[in-house]
Amino acid sequence: MPIIETDGLTKRYRRVLAVDGVSLAVEPGQVFGFLGPNGSGKTTTIGMLLGILTPTAGRFRLFGRDGHEELHDTRRRIGATLETPNFYPYLSGRDNLRITANVKGVDEAAIDRSLEIVGLVDRQKDQFRKYSLGMQQRLALAATMLGDPELVILDEPTNGLDPEGMREVREVIRRFGELGKTVFLSSHLLFEVERVCTHVAIVKKGRIVARGSVADILEQQPVVELRGNGDAGRLHDIVAGYPGASAVRADDGTVYATLAAPDTAALNRYVAGQGIYLSHLALHTRSLEEAFLELTREEAPAPAPADAPAGSDRLAEGGAA
């Protein structure tokens, strides 16, 4: 049974469609990355899952129960960290957690466990204002773990952190997974997500454009790298004309191309037939960032006909003339 399941989840603000029919399933124990550029609907989706926002259309279920109608019961099984940690600067880390623990109705032993999970036992008596940004975010994650939630929802947990802070938070998220927690993590930092997530959904303008395990996303369309015995610019143009090749680019003498099918032998024959003999042809291991950029790339608008009246393109899109 999925921990999170959405079906056509939609949120509209007047003329702005922030989330457009999102359907996904997060299984128990997954560390699930919800990826997209800023403004793609990630935080709005999380707001609906947590009952902060009401969906315009569609439904969602948490732990197999109707998310909207039974959110009060399921909320006790969820821990969430949103935006910037909000703690009292002159209180110690532990005293800040005591306040949260009182609200959640958990004891001191739960505070001890949370501090150990995030690696702040040695700094628990320090004032919050003396913490680095990474430590502040780790304390927020400790507060999230109070009450031993089954599902942890994190909205951009490494946003604004330096590399060391990112590493610290990444290790904590990995620890959540090792403890058997299901983690739903929104982010636009692809390098970080690739290192901690087991599964991802990539969202663009409120719509999911790809989903699956990280390995599946990277293997959906093979990328090849080619080097030849001639001009790289000419090799680029030849590969760009190969049926089934897309996203062709040249970089420092090497040409990269996405193929509809991993038939490198056919590509080699095609290029040789155009008079270039390859010195290197191999499948290229894509990073999640490369896949993300390809899937979320903005398409150039088609040029308007030469005789089209001025402003007609805006009217066709529903804009004001």
C-alpha positions in Angstrom: 0.0 0.0 0.0 1.5 3.4 -1.0 2.3 5.8 1.8 1.4 8.8 -0.5 -0.9 8.4 -3.5 -2.2 11.3 -5.5 -4.7 11.1 -8.4 -5.1 14.1 -10.7 -4.1 16.5 -7.8 -4.7 20.0 -9.1 -4.5 23.6 -7.6 -5.5 26.7 -9.5 -5.2 30.3 -8.3 -7.6 32.2 -10.6 -5.9 32.1 -14.0 -2.7 30.4 -12.7 -2.6 26.6 -12.8 0.0 25.9 -10.1 -0.4 22.1 -10.0 -1.8 20.3 -13.0 -3.2 16.8 -12.5 -0.3 15.3 -10.5 -0.6 11.6 -10.0 2.1 9.6 -8.2 2.7 6.9 -5.6 5.3 6.8 -2.9 5.9 3.3 -1.5 7.0 2.5 2.1 10.7 3.0 2.7 11.4 5.1 -0.4 13.4 8.3 -0.2 11.4 10.0 -2.9 12.6 13.2 -4.6 10.0 15.6 -6.0 12.1 17.7 -8.4 11.4 20.8 -10.4 12.6 24.3 -11.1 11.5 27.1 -8.7 7.9 27.9 -9.3 7.0 24.4 -10.7 4.4 23.6 -8.0 6.5 21.6 -5.5 5.7 23.6 -2.4 2.0 23.9 -3.4 1.8 20.1 -3.7 3.3 19.7 -0.3 0.9 22.3 1.1 -2.1 20.2 -0.2 -0.6 16.9 1.3 -0.3 18.6 4.7 -3.8 20.1 4.6 -2.5 23.7 4.4 -4.0 24.2 1.0 -7.3 22.8 -0.4 -7.0 21.1 -3.8 -9.0 22.5 -6.7 -9.5 19.0 -8.1 -8.2 15.5 -7.7 -7.6 13.5 -4.5 -4.8 12.2 -2.4 -4.4 9.4 0.1 -2.0 9.1 3.0 -1.4 5.6 4.5 -4.3 4.4 2.3 -6.8 6.8 3.9 -8.4 9.8 2.2 -5.9 12.6 2.7 -8.4 15.5 2.8 -11.1 14.0 4.9 -8.9 12.0 7.4 -5.9 14.3 7.6 -6.3 14.9 11.3 -5.7 11.2 12.1 -2.9 10.7 9.6 -1.1 13.9 10.6 0.2 12.2 13.8 2.1 9.8 11.6 3.8 12.6 9.6 6.8 14.8 10.4 7.4 17.8 8.2 10.0 20.6 7.8 9.0 23.6 5.7 11.0 26.7 4.7 13.4 28.3 7.3 13.6 26.7 10.8 11.7 28.8 13.4 13.3 28.5 16.8 14.0 30.8 19.8 17.5 32.2 19.2 18.4 32.5 22.9 17.3 29.1 24.0 19.5 26.0 23.7 18.9 23.4 21.0 17.5 21.0 23.6 15.2 23.6 25.1 13.8 24.5 21.7 13.1 20.8 21.1 11.4 20.6 24.6 8.8 23.1 23.3 8.1 21.1 20.2 8.0 17.9 22.3 5.4 19.4 24.6 3.2 20.3 21.7 3.5 16.8 20.3 3.1 15.1 23.7 6.4 13.2 23.7 8.9 12.7 26.5 12.6 13.5 27.1 13.7 10.2 25.7 12.3 11.2 22.3 14.4 14.3 22.4 17.5 12.2 23.2 16.8 10.0 20.2 16.2 12.9 17.8 19.4 14.6 18.8 21.4 11.4 18.3 19.8 10.9 14.8 20.9 14.4 13.6 24.3 14.3 15.4 23.7 17.3 17.8 24.1 15.5 21.1 27.4 17.4 21.8 25.9 20.8 20.9 22.5 20.4 22.5 23.2 22.9 25.3 24.4 25.6 22.9 22.1 28.5 22.1 20.4 28.2 18.8 21.8 31.6 17.6 25.3 30.1 17.8 24.5 27.3 15.4 25.7 27.3 11.8 23.0 27.2 9.2 23.6 23.5 8.7 23.2 22.9 12.4 20.0 24.9 12.5 18.5 22.8 9.7 19.6 19.6 11.5 17.8 20.8 14.6 14.7 21.3 12.5 15.1 17.8 11.3 15.4 16.6 14.9 12.1 18.4 15.7 10.5 16.6 12.7 11.6 13.3 14.1 9.9 13.9 17.5 7.0 11.5 17.8 8.8 8.9 15.6 6.8 9.7 12.4 6.4 7.0 9.6 6.5 9.7 6.8 8.9 12.6 6.7 8.1 15.5 4.3 10.9 18.0 3.6 10.5 21.1 1.5 13.9 22.2 0.1 15.9 21.1 3.2 19.3 22.1 1.9 18.2 25.5 0.4 20.7 28.3 1.2 23.2 26.0 2.9 26.9 25.9 2.1 28.5 22.7 0.9 29.3 21.5 4.4 25.8 22.2 5.6 24.4 20.3 2.6 26.6 17.3 3.4 25.4 17.3 7.0 21.7 17.4 6.0 22.3 14.8 3.3 23.7 12.4 5.9 20.7 13.0 8.2 18.3 12.3 5.3 20.2 9.1 4.5 19.9 8.1 8.1 16.1 8.6 8.0 16.1 6.1 5.1 18.2 3.6 7.1 15.7 3.8 9.9 13.0 2.7 7.6 11.3 6.1 7.3 9.5 7.0 4.1 10.9 10.4 3.0 9.2 12.8 0.5 11.7 15.5 -0.4 11.2 18.5 -2.7 14.3 20.1 -4.2 15.8 21.8 -7.2 19.4 20.8 -6.2 19.9 17.8 -8.4 23.3 16.7 -7.2 22.1 16.4 -3.7 18.9 14.5 -4.6 20.9 12.0 -6.8 23.0 11.1 -3.8 20.2 10.4 -1.3 17.0 9.5 -3.2 15.9 6.1 -4.4 13.0 7.3 -6.6 12.1 10.7 -8.2 9.3 12.5 -10.0 10.3 15.5 -12.1 7.7 18.2 -12.4 7.6 21.1 -14.9 5.0 23.9 -14.8 2.9 21.8 -12.3 2.9 18.6 -14.4 5.0 15.5 -13.9 7.2 14.8 -17.0 9.1 11.8 -15.6 8.9 9.5 -12.6 10.5 6.2 -11.5 13.6 5.0 -9.7 16.7 7.2 -10.2 18.3 4.4 -12.3 15.2 4.2 -14.5 15.1 8.0 -15.1 18.8 8.0 -16.2 18.3 5.0 -18.5 15.1 6.1 -20.2 16.9 7.5 -23.2 20.5 6.5 -23.8 23.1 9.3 -24.4 26.2 8.6 -26.6 29.4 10.5 -26.8 31.3 10.6 -30.1 34.7 11.8 -31.3 35.8 11.6 -35.0 38.8 12.2 -37.3 37.6 15.5 -38.5 35.9 18.8 -37.5 33.7 18.4 -34.4 31.3 21.0 -35.8 30.7 18.9 -38.9 30.3 15.8 -36.7 27.7 17.6 -34.7 25.7 18.5 -37.8 25.8 14.9 -39.1 24.7 13.4 -35.8 21.9 16.1 -35.6 20.6 14.7 -38.9 20.5 11.1 -37.7 16.9 9.8 -37.3 16.2 9.2 -33.6 18.9 11.6 -32.3 17.9 14.6 -30.2 19.5 17.1 -27.8 22.8 17.0 -29.8 25.5 19.2 -28.5 29.3 19.6 -28.8 31.7 20.2 -25.9 35.5 20.4 -26.3 35.7 18.2 -29.3 33.2 15.6 -28.1 29.6 15.4 -29.5 26.8 14.2 -27.2 23.4 13.0 -28.4 20.3 11.4 -26.9 19.1 8.4 -28.9 15.6 7.0 -29.2 17.1 3.5 -29.1 20.6 2.4 -28.0 21.7 1.1 -31.4 25.2 2.6 -31.5 26.2 0.3 -34.5 23.6 1.9 -36.7 24.7 5.4 -35.7 28.4 4.4 -36.5 27.4 3.2 -39.9 25.4 6.4 -40.5 28.3 8.7 -39.6 30.8 6.6 -41.6 28.5 6.9 -44.6 28.8 10.7 -44.3 32.6 10.5 -44.5 33.6 10.7 -40.8 35.2 7.7 -39.1 34.8 7.7 -35.3 37.7 7.3 -33.0 35.4 7.1 -30.0 31.8 6.0 -29.6 30.4 5.0 -26.2 27.3 5.2 -24.1 27.5 8.2 -21.8 26.5 7.9 -18.1 24.1 10.7 -17.5 23.7 12.6 -14.3 20.3 13.3 -12.8 21.1 17.0 -13.5 21.5 16.3 -17.3 18.2 14.3 -17.4 16.5 17.0 -15.4 17.7 19.8 -17.7 16.6 17.9 -20.8 13.2 17.1 -19.4 12.5 20.6 -18.2 14.1 22.6 -21.0 11.8 25.3 -22.4 10.9 24.8 -26.0 11.4 27.8 -28.3 8.1 29.3 -29.4 7.2 28.6 -33.1 7.6 31.8 -35.2 4.3 33.5 -36.2 3.4 33.5 -39.9 4.8 36.5 -41.7 1.3 37.9 -42.4 0.0 37.4 -38.8 -1.4 40.6 -37.3 0.6 42.0 -34.4 -0.5 40.7 -31.0 -2.3 37.6 -32.4 0.0 35.2 -30.6 -0.9 36.8 -27.2 -4.6 36.5 -28.0 -4.2 32.9 -29.0 -2.7 32.2 -25.5 -5.5 34.0 -23.8 -3.5 37.1 -23.0 -4.8 40.7 -23.2 -4.2 42.5 -26.5 
